[in-house]
């Protein structure tokens, strides 16, 4: 192995191979100093200093005059921190050769390290004179000149070194520093980048590039080089720069990590704990921020910004009294400090002292007019004062000064929301999030705006995002509860609101909201307790008094309800909804005159909304109709607007519940039909831009023509006309939900998707019967069942529907129907069954929409819908004789028998307690007719008196309607002349009982002798209930299905004896039951023996399944 090979290996940095080559040479030449020397050099490079010293000592022993060996021994001592001995060996090398440049260079570097740059420069110059090619001396001299600020000399030497070898480390870095000092940033960055190309681990170049980017305001570009530098060598300077970069970018969490790498308790730089405090403040860690600011003021007692931010952090913590004291301390030190005045304004705002808050903030702006934060705060104070226009102006001024302030954009959105300008509110809030995507408060506000826009899914997503970012925000939990309430998810609404109260127990808004949700759930005592707690915390809040009144009304505490609403109006006289609620209570109390006065006052309040206007007008009409003031009601309708369409739409509300004469029935029908025809014509081509459209739209969501059917005529033409009116009003807004939907391909064998929909999807006569159709299909693999509850209430009946499959509680309202309707469309139903079209406005509205490929109606309200989008009417063959198809706009589909798979009604008690409860005679046969008062037409009144004349021992019992009983009293007075005509005192023969609960209702059938079915509109559920208790029902079938319910049941029971051929026969059968005990007992025995045929009829359920398969898998004939 020759010496040249060893030198080449050493120069190439292949030290392990060089060491092996030296050892191989020493095997043949053990006294060769060259081999010992180069082996020592390689060991130094490998940092094996003790072995290196041994090898070099041997080389020096063999050749005591080699200065290079002595220099290398000095390098070993230098690397092992023994500078004195290192210098001794460098000097020995110079004793051997006073022109040995490497030794001179090393001594120069030691002087440089000691900060003695002038001495270092002299030595570097000697080294260069001794060896003009020794590049390290040029680099060292350039570095020392740089330290002395002699930039031209440093530049000259660095560039000479660069010419000698452009790939040597440190030269470009020195040039970078030189140009950085000359403020030639681009040149500096260029040289640092060249240095990093040679030495990617140069932490100085990385750090300086990061610093230069920061100085240029390019914080994002500074992050990468600073992060790499920090990973290579963690220094306080690097952590500080990296923290500042993250802080500039708003990445406060990473900034905090970097600040915490520096020991703030040992630093003498007050800005380090101060900036850490600012970052902690931004991330909501107020307590930690306070501690950091305290360190800053310990370093400088007069450091006003730190004191000011301590006040801000205390305020954020809700420690407002402490915050006020700290801020006042700042003002004692600096009375004209605009920031302190601004902060004091925020503190006064938190105390609710808005006038003082306003004064302090205005003083701040007097001292510093262009402070965007103060203008923003001023806007917030004006907003809380209810001065929305000044609030808007101040916030816009803030954004004029600082256009990209996310908080100002967020506040602007909130002000626009309060102004009712939801689209600008949405745009401003989205702008805020564009600038600051992880702002929890902005996401919360966005959710609130989306909720008001009716975009409940988006509202939910935004609010959940807010809570993901800020889990313990009580306001976001309140808002989440409100959204769940709107979605009809009341249990989740309760949970969210309780979570808010767990975080902030004395929040009156949360207690009030909780009361409102409990009220929706029917938990009225809990609702009362929560609302009272809210009032305890905020006694003068009119809205809470209003809510309390509503709960008392539901509890039946009408006097207390009146007192609460009166208090609301005392605090806030122009509250339309309070006048509406007051009117409603007086109406329920039977005080129609007082109720009308309330509704009239409502109409006179300023800023009344279209929905409140409609509610007040229809409230007046309802009261007048309860007073039997039909003509006056029409006058109210005609005076409601100058627009004839609104007049006609309002006139459609004028339908008597009870008629005085048969002539009145015909006259009202004729008038109603003419109004509807005229209105339909005038609505042609109406758009949302039409001034009358909004009120007409509200009417569509409040109107039903329910009582029209009780005129007992063929309603198909009027139903088609009425559906056309609703269609024309809704189409401008809901036209997207009126388009035909494709039917499934017959070859598609996936499960049929069947829905049931109703605003009464609970234990309600209008819908509960539908369970019998669907329960058999619920567990069948060929079907998927979807239930849609469009009402506000849920009960055990709702749970039974939910058990069928997928359950959606969608409390549909005119304000935000699109999201809920879209949810139904998403389910892609093959068939949607409407249980009771006409019993609720929401059922009328949805009946003109196309929410499923095929739509059908059932018997909950037994008349045709008249809608082009309802394709089938499911009825029973026992209720529909041949020719009845003409009564339906739908295709009539007859199921077997009654068409019902009806559960046997439950009984609560045997009725015996009712004798004492209602003072009923035990020694007289009771004939019941337990129907709604509007089923009784004047033409049939005489039948009661006739039965009483023939059998005076019998007592005929009716029941009152909902409300105060005024309609029942009018019915009683209408019946009275027929008894008088027969020389009978009605009081001895007929009584109208108060409205009964379910237990008493069933109990009355149990103690009745028999049931006399209403003529024209039979009992449906009530006939089933009567027969379930073996109580005979006498019926007279009519032409329409609503007059054939009971006949279909009696045909199933094979009891034609109870089916009358005409009205005289009807009276005769009732009298026969009273007169002939054997006939009566035979009827009861037959019912008892056969009633099982009537209930749980699985043959109907199977036939319904066949019907579903048939209509869903064959092409539909479109109208």
PADRENVO-924440 format. One record per residue (C-alpha): x, y, z; residue in one letter. Coordinates in steps of 0.05 Angstrom, whole numbers, padded with zeros to 5 digits, always signed. Example, Ala and Ser with C-alpha at 12.3 -4.5 7.8 and 13.67 -1.06 7.14 Angstrom:
! PADRENVO-924440
+00246-00090+00156A+00273-00021+00143S
END
This chain:
! PADRENVO-924440
+00000+00000+00000X+00035+00065-00022X+00031+00133+00012X-00006+00167-00046X-00064+00119-00039X-00068+00135+00035X-00068+00211+00021X-00122+00203-00032X-00166+00164+00015X-00157+00217+00069X-00172+00274+00022X-00234+00238-00003X-00259+00231+00069X-00257+00155+00066X-00228+00151+00136X-00245+00079+00152X-00212+00056+00088X-00153+00103+00101X-00144+00074+00171X-00144+00003+00143X-00092+00023+00090X-00047+00054+00144X-00052-00009+00188X-00034-00052+00128X+00028-00008+00113X+00049-00011+00186X+00049-00087+00183X+00106-00083+00133X+00136-00017+00157X+00123-00011+00232X+00166+00051+00240X+00136+00090+00182X+00115+00158+00212X+00071+00174+00152X+00027+00114+00165X+00021+00130+00240X+00005+00203+00224X-00050+00189+00173X-00080+00135+00216X-00084+00188+00271X-00117+00237+00223X-00170+00186+00204X-00184+00170+00278X-00193+00245+00292X-00244+00248+00235X-00278+00186+00265X-00277+00222+00333X-00236+00167+00366X-00192+00219+00399X-00155+00174+00449X-00133+00125+00396X-00116+00183+00350X-00071+00213+00405X-00034+00147+00412X-00022+00140+00337X+00001+00212+00330X+00046+00208+00391X+00080+00148+00357X+00088+00188+00293X+00117+00247+00334X+00164+00198+00370X+00190+00173+00303X+00194+00242+00271X+00199+00299+00321X+00205+00353+00267X+00140+00342+00230X+00097+00405+00244X+00035+00372+00215X+00037+00316+00267X+00043+00368+00323X-00014+00408+00294X-00058+00346+00292X-00041+00330+00364X-00063+00401+00381X-00128+00389+00344X-00142+00328+00388X-00134+00371+00451X-00178+00425+00420X-00233+00373+00406X-00228+00348+00477X-00237+00420+00505X-00165+00428+00527X-00149+00493+00492X-00085+00510+00531X-00050+00445+00511X-00076+00452+00440X-00044+00521+00435X+00021+00492+00463X+00023+00439+00408X+00007+00491+00353X+00065+00533+00378X+00110+00471+00378X+00091+00461+00305X+00112+00533+00290X+00178+00522+00327X+00190+00465+00278X+00168+00509+00219X+00150+00581+00232X+00116+00586+00165X+00070+00525+00176X+00005+00558+00155X-00045+00506+00184X-00018+00518+00254X-00021+00594+00245X-00093+00586+00219X-00113+00546+00280X-00084+00597+00328X-00122+00651+00289X-00187+00612+00296X-00176+00608+00372X-00167+00684+00375X-00231+00692+00333X-00269+00647+00381X-00245+00690+00439X-00273+00751+00403X-00203+00780+00391X-00216+00791+00317X-00160+00840+00305X-00108+00791+00330X-00143+00736+00292X-00140+00776+00227X-00064+00788+00236X-00054+00713+00245X-00099+00696+00186X-00058+00744+00143X+00007+00709+00166X-00024+00642+00147X-00043+00668+00078X+00028+00696+00068X+00056+00628+00088X+00007+00590+00044X-00034+00632-00005X-00074+00569-00022X-00099+00554+00048X-00173+00571+00037X-00192+00564+00111X-00151+00626+00127X-00188+00667+00077X-00254+00643+00106X-00231+00656+00177X-00206+00726+00161X-00271+00742+00124X-00311+00720+00185X-00270+00764+00232X-00275+00825+00187X-00350+00811+00185X-00353+00813+00261X-00315+00879+00262X-00366+00907+00212X-00313+00916+00158X-00359+00888+00104X-00318+00906+00043X-00256+00870+00070X-00299+00810+00089X-00331+00809+00020X-00263+00812-00015X-00234+00754+00025X-00298+00712+00019X-00300+00721-00056X-00225+00702-00062X-00241+00638-00024X-00301+00626-00069X-00256+00631-00131X-00208+00581-00100X-00263+00530-00087X-00338+00545-00095X-00358+00480-00061X-00327+00494+00007X-00375+00503+00065X-00385+00570+00102X-00362+00617+00046X-00432+00628+00017X-00460+00633+00088X-00411+00690+00104X-00431+00726+00039X-00504+00715+00058X-00493+00749+00125X-00455+00806+00091X-00512+00820+00043X-00562+00813+00099X-00526+00867+00137X-00526+00910+00074X-00603+00899+00071X-00595+00865+00004X-00644+00811+00022X-00650+00776-00045X-00574+00769-00051X-00570+00745+00020X-00623+00691+00009X-00587+00671-00056X-00521+00658-00019X-00556+00622+00039X-00589+00577-00011X-00521+00563-00044X-00493+00546+00024X-00551+00497+00036X-00538+00465-00031X-00467+00449-00006X-00487+00436+00067X-00561+00422+00077X-00550+00419+00152X-00526+00491+00159X-00571+00514+00215X-00546+00586+00211X-00566+00592+00137X-00633+00560+00151X-00647+00606+00210X-00626+00668+00172X-00670+00650+00112X-00728+00642+00160X-00712+00709+00193X-00709+00745+00126X-00776+00715+00105X-00806+00738+00170X-00779+00808+00160X-00811+00808+00091X-00878+00788+00122X-00873+00719+00090X-00887+00679+00153X-00912+00618+00115X-00846+00613+00077X-00806+00621+00141X-00837+00560+00174X-00799+00506+00134X-00727+00532+00141X-00738+00549+00214X-00769+00481+00229X-00709+00446+00197X-00660+00490+00235X-00697+00475+00300X-00693+00400+00286X-00617+00406+00274X-00600+00451+00332X-00652+00474+00382X-00636+00545+00402X-00675+00598+00437X-00668+00644+00377X-00696+00592+00329X-00755+00575+00375X-00770+00649+00382X-00769+00661+00307X-00811+00598+00294X-00861+00619+00348X-00866+00688+00316X-00878+00657+00248X-00934+00612+00274X-00964+00670+00312X-00965+00714+00250X-01002+00659+00213X-01053+00651+00269X-01027+00581+00284X-01028+00596+00358X-01023+00525+00383X-00956+00513+00347X-00933+00582+00369X-00947+00563+00441X-00906+00499+00433X-00846+00539+00409X-00852+00594+00462X-00855+00540+00516X-00788+00512+00491X-00759+00576+00521X-00759+00581+00596X-00802+00644+00605X-00786+00646+00679X-00711+00654+00664X-00714+00699+00603X-00698+00773+00609X-00738+00788+00546X-00808+00811+00567X-00834+00800+00496X-00826+00725+00501X-00877+00715+00558X-00919+00771+00530X-00925+00738+00461X-00938+00671+00494X-00994+00704+00533X-01024+00732+00468X-01024+00663+00437X-01055+00631+00498X-01108+00686+00498X-01125+00672+00425X-01135+00598+00440X-01180+00611+00500X-01130+00589+00552X-01142+00652+00593X-01114+00628+00660X-01048+00607+00629X-01047+00673+00590X-01054+00712+00654X-00994+00676+00684X-00952+00691+00622X-00971+00765+00623X-00953+00767+00697X-00883+00743+00681X-00878+00800+00630X-00899+00853+00682X-00850+00824+00732X-00795+00839+00682X-00824+00909+00670X-00875+00935+00720X-00894+00992+00672X-00907+00945+00613X-00977+00972+00597X-00996+00923+00541X-00985+00864+00588X-01029+00895+00641X-01082+00909+00589X-01083+00837+00565X-01087+00812+00636X-01152+00851+00639X-01176+00821+00573X-01160+00750+00598X-01196+00762+00664X-01256+00788+00625X-01256+00726+00581X-01257+00684+00644X-01318+00720+00668X-01278+00753+00724X-01305+00821+00705X-01293+00856+00771X-01220+00837+00771X-01215+00857+00698X-01244+00925+00714X-01193+00936+00770X-01134+00917+00725X-01159+00961+00668X-01169+01020+00714X-01098+01009+00739X-01075+01015+00667X-01113+01080+00660X-01082+01107+00724X-01014+01096+00693X-01035+01120+00624X-01101+01160+00626X-01103+01169+00551X-01091+01096+00533X-01142+01082+00478X-01136+01007+00485X-01152+01010+00559X-01213+01053+00547X-01235+01003+00493X-01225+00945+00541X-01263+00981+00596X-01320+00989+00547X-01321+00914+00536X-01321+00902+00611X-01380+00950+00621X-01415+00914+00564X-01406+00848+00601X-01435+00880+00664X-01495+00901+00622X-01477+00975+00633X-01486+00991+00559X-01487+01067+00567X-01419+01065+00604X-01394+01015+00552X-01414+01063+00497X-01380+01122+00531X-01314+01085+00543X-01312+01059+00471X-01327+01127+00442X-01271+01156+00485X-01224+01103+00458X-01242+01124+00387X-01233+01197+00404X-01161+01181+00424X-01149+01133+00366X-01201+01144+00311X-01175+01091+00264X-01175+01032+00313X-01214+00978+00276X-01225+00936+00339X-01256+00995+00375X-01303+01008+00317X-01321+00934+00317X-01334+00935+00392X-01376+00998+00384X-01419+00961+00333X-01429+00904+00382X-01451+00953+00437X-01500+00987+00390X-01527+00918+00371X-01540+00902+00444X-01574+00969+00452X-01620+00950+00395X-01591+01005+00351X-01578+00962+00291X-01566+01016+00239X-01509+01049+00280X-01484+00979+00295X-01481+00964+00221X-01445+01030+00206X-01393+01020+00261X-01378+00949+00238X-01372+00970+00166X-01324+01026+00188X-01282+00974+00224X-01278+00932+00160X-01261+00994+00119X-01199+01002+00162X-01183+00928+00168X-01218+00890+00112X-01194+00821+00131X-01215+00821+00204X-01253+00755+00213X-01286+00777+00278X-01314+00840+00246X-01342+00799+00188X-01372+00752+00238X-01404+00810+00277X-01429+00839+00213X-01464+00774+00197X-01497+00775+00266X-01522+00846+00255X-01550+00829+00186X-01584+00769+00218X-01618+00814+00270X-01639+00860+00214X-01672+00801+00180X-01623+00804+00122X-01604+00731+00122X-01568+00727+00055X-01519+00784+00072X-01513+00752+00142X-01494+00686+00109X-01444+00719+00062X-01409+00758+00118X-01403+00697+00163X-01376+00655+00106X-01325+00710+00093X-01304+00708+00166X-01293+00633+00160X-01255+00640+00095X-01205+00684+00133X-01206+00643+00197X-01232+00573+00183X-01227+00547+00254X-01266+00602+00288X-01314+00565+00333X-01359+00626+00344X-01365+00639+00270X-01386+00566+00258X-01437+00574+00314X-01465+00637+00282X-01466+00604+00214X-01508+00548+00244X-01557+00599+00272X-01564+00634+00205X-01573+00569+00168X-01626+00550+00219X-01664+00615+00204X-01657+00602+00130X-01688+00533+00141X-01624+00495+00122X-01627+00452+00184X-01577+00399+00161X-01526+00454+00146X-01543+00488+00212X-01531+00423+00249X-01464+00411+00214X-01439+00481+00229X-01459+00478+00302X-01427+00410+00311X-01363+00437+00278X-01365+00495+00327X-01369+00447+00386X-01313+00404+00356X-01269+00466+00358X-01295+00492+00425X-01330+00435+00463X-01347+00475+00525X-01383+00533+00492X-01450+00537+00528X-01481+00582+00474X-01465+00531+00419X-01498+00476+00461X-01560+00520+00468X-01561+00531+00393X-01552+00457+00380X-01612+00444+00425X-01652+00495+00384X-01634+00461+00319X-01652+00392+00346X-01718+00422+00369X-01731+00448+00298X-01713+00379+00270X-01763+00348+00318X-01708+00310+00356X-01733+00334+00423X-01695+00285+00468X-01629+00307+00435X-01652+00379+00443X-01661+00368+00518X-01592+00334+00523X-01557+00392+00487X-01591+00445+00529X-01576+00408+00594X-01503+00404+00572X-01503+00480+00563X-01530+00488+00634X-01478+00440+00661X-01425+00488+00634X-01462+00552+00652X-01516+00536+00704X-01546+00605+00712X-01559+00621+00639X-01632+00646+00634X-01635+00634+00559X-01616+00560+00568X-01668+00551+00623X-01721+00585+00579X-01703+00542+00519X-01705+00479+00562X-01775+00498+00585X-01797+00507+00513X-01770+00438+00493X-01802+00404+00554X-01868+00438+00533X-01861+00407+00463X-01849+00339+00496X-01912+00348+00538X-01871+00349+00602X-01908+00410+00627X-01887+00409+00700X-01814+00406+00679X-01827+00461+00628X-01858+00504+00683X-01799+00493+00730X-01747+00511+00677X-01784+00573+00655X-01793+00597+00726X-01718+00587+00738X-01705+00630+00676X-01750+00685+00703X-01715+00681+00771X-01650+00698+00734X-01680+00749+00687X-01746+00775+00717X-01758+00830+00665X-01752+00788+00602X-01818+00794+00565X-01805+00733+00521X-01798+00688+00582X-01863+00714+00612X-01895+00698+00545X-01868+00627+00547X-01893+00619+00618X-01962+00640+00596X-01962+00588+00541X-01943+00533+00590X-01997+00554+00639X-02047+00552+00582X-02027+00480+00565X-02034+00462+00638X-02103+00492+00639X-02083+00547+00687X-02116+00600+00645X-02117+00655+00698X-02042+00647+00709X-02032+00644+00634X-02068+00711+00628X-02026+00742+00683X-01960+00719+00651X-01979+00746+00582X-02004+00812+00612X-01935+00819+00645X-01902+00807+00578X-01944+00862+00547X-01930+00908+00605X-01855+00900+00591X-01862+00900+00515X-01930+00926+00492X-01919+00916+00417X-01910+00840+00418X-01957+00811+00365X-01950+00739+00389X-01969+00760+00460X-02034+00791+00435X-02047+00728+00394X-02036+00683+00455X-02079+00727+00498X-02134+00723+00447X-02128+00648+00443X-02135+00641+00519X-02197+00686+00522X-02226+00646+00464X-02215+00581+00503X-02248+00613+00564X-02309+00629+00522X-02296+00704+00526X-02300+00716+00452X-02308+00792+00457X-02243+00799+00496X-02209+00751+00448X-02231+00791+00387X-02204+00855+00420X-02136+00820+00429X-02134+00798+00357X-02151+00868+00334X-02095+00898+00377X-02048+00847+00346X-02065+00873+00276X-02049+00944+00299X-01979+00928+00326X-01921+00956+00285X-01875+00908+00246X-01926+00851+00248X-01905+00793+00204X-01949+00762+00150X-01958+00699+00191X-01979+00740+00252X-02026+00780+00209X-02060+00717+00183X-02063+00688+00253X-02097+00750+00281X-02148+00754+00224X-02166+00680+00227X-02169+00685+00304X-02221+00740+00298X-02260+00698+00248X-02258+00637+00293X-02285+00677+00352X-02340+00707+00310X-02359+00638+00284X-02361+00612+00356X-02411+00668+00368X-02450+00646+00306X-02433+00712+00271X-02425+00686+00201X-02438+00751+00164X-02392+00790+00209X-02337+00739+00195X-02344+00751+00120X-02339+00826+00133X-02273+00815+00171X-02248+00775+00111X-02269+00829+00062X-02235+00884+00103X-02169+00847+00113X-02138+00875+00049X-02152+00914-00014X-02128+00854-00054X-02187+00812-00075X-02145+00748-00074X-02129+00758-00001X-02202+00773+00014X-02225+00709-00021X-02170+00667+00012X-02192+00693+00080X-02265+00679+00063X-02247+00606+00053X-02234+00604+00129X-02307+00622+00141X-02340+00554+00148X-02389+00543+00205X-02376+00486+00253X-02450+00481+00266X-02508+00502+00222X-02575+00530+00245X-02616+00505+00186X-02610+00462+00124X-02619+00525+00082X-02556+00554+00115X-02517+00492+00096X-02535+00501+00023X-02523+00576+00024X-02454+00570+00056X-02434+00516+00007X-02455+00558-00052X-02418+00619-00026X-02355+00579-00010X-02355+00547-00079X-02362+00615-00114X-02305+00644-00072X-02260+00585-00089X-02276+00589-00163X-02261+00663-00165X-02197+00655-00125X-02172+00598-00168X-02179+00642-00231X-02145+00702-00199X-02085+00660-00177X-02065+00641-00247X-01992+00657-00260X-01978+00684-00190X-01904+00690-00171X-01865+00702-00107X-01854+00774-00129X-01929+00787-00125X-01943+00832-00064X-01999+00786-00040X-01961+00721-00049X-01928+00719+00020X-01994+00725+00058X-02028+00676+00011X-01971+00627+00025X-01982+00635+00100X-02056+00623+00090X-02040+00558+00053X-02003+00533+00114X-02059+00552+00162X-02123+00535+00124X-02160+00470+00119X-02229+00460+00089X-02241+00405+00141X-02312+00427+00158X-02333+00429+00085X-02340+00354+00084X-02390+00356+00141X-02441+00388+00094X-02450+00316+00071X-02448+00328-00004X-02405+00301-00060X-02340+00339-00046X-02298+00315-00104X-02308+00378-00147X-02294+00425-00089X-02234+00383-00066X-02204+00387-00135X-02216+00462-00137X-02186+00471-00067X-02124+00429-00085X-02116+00472-00147X-02116+00535-00104X-02063+00506-00057X-02022+00483-00117X-02022+00552-00149X-02001+00586-00084X-01946+00537-00067X-01917+00525-00137X-01875+00589-00140X-01835+00566-00080X-01844+00490-00078X-01849+00475-00152X-01787+00431-00148X-01828+00384-00103X-01885+00379-00153X-01850+00343-00209X-01868+00271-00228X-01820+00219-00201X-01799+00157-00240X-01829+00091-00219X-01784+00032-00205X-01765-00014-00261X-01809-00077-00255X-01745-00119-00260X-01718-00086-00197X-01728-00137-00142X-01699-00096-00085X-01746-00084-00025X-01805-00037-00038X-01797+00028+00000X-01864+00046+00032X-01877+00109+00072X-01933+00133+00117X-01942+00207+00130X-01985+00250+00176X-01982+00310+00221X-02018+00265+00271X-01972+00205+00271X-01986+00184+00342X-02045+00158+00383X-02094+00196+00340X-02156+00170+00305X-02132+00200+00239X-02070+00156+00235X-02064+00101+00287X-02107+00053+00245X-02052+00052+00191X-02009+00008+00236X-02055-00050+00218X-02036-00044+00145X-01962-00037+00157X-01944-00081+00216X-01947-00145+00175X-01898-00116+00125X-01849-00087+00176X-01808-00150+00186X-01815-00174+00114X-01750-00174+00073X-01789-00148+00013X-01806-00081+00044X-01774-00022+00079X-01822+00021+00119X-01812+00096+00130X-01855+00137+00178X-01859+00213+00174X-01888+00252+00233X-01901+00322+00207X-01930+00347+00274X-01896+00374+00335X-01918+00320+00384X-01897+00249+00396X-01924+00195+00441X-01927+00119+00448X-01964+00115+00382X-01906+00151+00348X-01860+00098+00379X-01902+00043+00348X-01894+00075+00279X-01819+00083+00293X-01815+00009+00307X-01837-00007+00236X-01771+00016+00206X-01742+00085+00194X-01776+00142+00232X-01769+00215+00215X-01797+00270+00259X-01804+00328+00211X-01847+00383+00243X-01865+00416+00178X-01876+00491+00176X-01883+00542+00121X-01820+00579+00142X-01772+00523+00125X-01804+00465+00089X-01751+00451+00036X-01700+00415+00079X-01752+00368+00109X-01786+00355+00042X-01717+00340+00012X-01707+00288+00067X-01769+00252+00044X-01746+00254-00028X-01678+00226-00008X-01713+00164+00017X-01735+00148-00055X-01802+00119-00036X-01841+00074-00082X-01906+00089-00045X-01926+00143+00005X-01991+00134+00043X-02026+00196+00071X-02069+00176+00129X-02113+00237+00140X-02110+00290+00086X-02151+00351+00106X-02146+00345+00182X-02085+00391+00186X-02057+00444+00140X-01991+00407+00132X-02029+00347+00104X-02064+00391+00053X-01998+00423+00032X-01960+00357+00024X-02019+00326-00013X-02006+00371-00074X-01932+00354-00075X-01898+00294-00107X-01856+00263-00053X-01858+00191-00078X-01867+00156-00144X-01937+00134-00124X-01980+00167-00070X-02043+00141-00037X-02093+00161+00016X-02128+00123+00071X-02192+00132+00111X-02166+00178+00167X-02207+00234+00135X-02255+00196+00090X-02263+00241+00029X-02224+00249-00035X-02162+00294-00032X-02177+00324-00100X-02103+00326-00113X-02072+00305-00179X-02011+00278-00141X-02052+00229-00099X-02061+00169-00144X-02099+00118-00103X-02151+00117-00048X-02149+00053-00005X-02218+00037+00023X-02258-00024+00040X-02307-00062-00003X-02359-00058+00053X-02355+00018+00052X-02355+00027-00024X-02414+00002-00064X-02409+00000-00140X-02408+00070-00169X-02370+00102-00112X-02310+00110-00157X-02342+00175-00181X-02332+00206-00112X-02256+00203-00118X-02204+00241-00159X-02159+00182-00141X-02165+00111-00167X-02207+00074-00116X-02176+00010-00091X-02223-00034-00049X-02191-00077+00005X-02234-00134+00034X-02290-00121+00084X-02279-00057+00124X-02211-00048+00092X-02181-00045+00162X-02136-00090+00203X-02160-00058+00268X-02132-00072+00337X-02183-00086+00390X-02190-00021+00431X-02164-00022+00502X-02210-00009+00561X-02189+00030+00622X-02249+00019+00668X-02319-00011+00665X-02355+00056+00666X-02390+00047+00733X-02356+00108+00761X-02388+00151+00708X-02457+00146+00741X-02433+00188+00799X-02382+00229+00761X-02435+00256+00713X-02497+00244+00754X-02524+00193+00705X-02586+00152+00723X-02574+00078+00738X-02647+00060+00725X-02653+00087+00654X-02625+00059+00590X-02570+00104+00562X-02567+00114+00487X-02501+00145+00466X-02483+00185+00405X-02411+00203+00421X-02392+00243+00359X-02362+00310+00344X-02415+00364+00344X-02401+00382+00271X-02427+00313+00248X-02498+00332+00266X-02537+00365+00209X-02603+00401+00223X-02641+00353+00178X-02630+00296+00227X-02644+00333+00292X-02715+00307+00298X-02692+00234+00304X-02669+00245+00376X-02735+00276+00397X-02774+00221+00361X-02736+00165+00398X-02747+00203+00464X-02822+00209+00450X-02829+00135+00435X-02785+00115+00494X-02785+00170+00545X-02749+00124+00595X-02686+00128+00553X-02632+00181+00564X-02595+00203+00502X-02523+00224+00516X-02479+00266+00470X-02409+00296+00484X-02383+00366+00477X-02332+00390+00428X-02263+00418+00444X-02260+00486+00475X-02309+00520+00522X-02372+00483+00502X-02405+00541+00465X-02416+00499+00403X-02448+00444+00444X-02495+00495+00476X-02516+00518+00407X-02529+00446+00385X-02571+00436+00448X-02612+00498+00432X-02620+00475+00361X-02647+00407+00384X-02694+00436+00436X-02751+00457+00390X-02759+00385+00365X-02771+00362+00436X-02817+00420+00451X-02856+00404+00387X-02869+00335+00419X-02887+00365+00486X-02821+00340+00516X-02773+00377+00560X-02705+00364+00529X-02671+00366+00598X-02707+00302+00617X-02686+00264+00554X-02620+00289+00527X-02555+00311+00558X-02490+00335+00528X-02431+00314+00572X-02365+00351+00575X-02309+00326+00530X-02286+00258+00555X-02217+00228+00563X-02205+00161+00530X-02220+00120+00593X-02287+00153+00605X-02304+00151+00531X-02295+00076+00529X-02330+00069+00597X-02392+00104+00570X-02399+00051+00516X-02394-00002+00571X-02454+00027+00609X-02495+00046+00548X-02555+00006+00525X-02537+00019+00453X-02505+00068+00405X-02545+00110+00356X-02498+00123+00299X-02495+00192+00268X-02531+00195+00201X-02493+00218+00140X-02424+00213+00174X-02420+00150+00214X-02376+00134+00272X-02312+00101+00250X-02266+00089+00308X-02325+00100+00356X-02366+00045+00324X-02306-00002+00330X-02300+00018+00404X-02374+00008+00417X-02376-00061+00384X-02313-00082+00422X-02353-00074+00486X-02414-00113+00458X-02454-00048+00453X-02500-00052+00392X-02496+00004+00341X-02556+00025+00300X-02536+00055+00233X-02566+00084+00171X-02519+00077+00110X-02510+00136+00064X-02482+00142-00006X-02412+00166+00011X-02359+00125+00045X-02361+00170+00107X-02433+00148+00117X-02418+00073+00108X-02366+00059+00161X-02412+00023+00210X-02450-00016+00157X-02385-00048+00134X-02372-00070+00206X-02442-00098+00217X-02436-00136+00151X-02372-00169+00177X-02411-00187+00241X-02469-00212+00198X-02518-00167+00235X-02564-00137+00182X-02617-00127+00236X-02579-00065+00260X-02574-00034+00190X-02632+00013+00174X-02663+00021+00105X-02686+00092+00117X-02691+00142+00174X-02757+00114+00199X-02727+00045+00201X-02667+00074+00238X-02713+00101+00293X-02752+00035+00293X-02690-00007+00304X-02668+00036+00363X-02738+00031+00393X-02740-00045+00381X-02674-00052+00420X-02707-00014+00477X-02773-00050+00473X-02755-00122+00458X-02708-00149+00511X-02697-00214+00474X-02678-00179+00410X-02631-00134+00449X-02598-00193+00484X-02592-00231+00418X-02555-00172+00387X-02508-00166+00446X-02494-00241+00446X-02482-00242+00372X-02433-00183+00377X-02397-00217+00434X-02391-00282+00396X-02370-00251+00330X-02331-00188+00347X-02265-00225+00339X-02281-00225+00264X-02276-00150+00265X-02209-00142+00298X-02138-00163+00279X-02162-00182+00210X-02098-00208+00177X-02135-00220+00112X-02138-00144+00103X-02064-00137+00119X-02048-00190+00067X-02093-00157+00016X-02059-00091+00029X-01992-00123+00017X-02017-00149-00050X-02044-00080-00066X-01976-00048-00052X-01940-00099-00096X-01991-00090-00151X-01991-00014-00155X-01917-00006-00144X-01897-00054-00199X-01944-00032-00254X-01941+00032-00295X-01980+00090-00266X-02032+00126-00308X-02015+00200-00298X-02072+00250-00295X
END
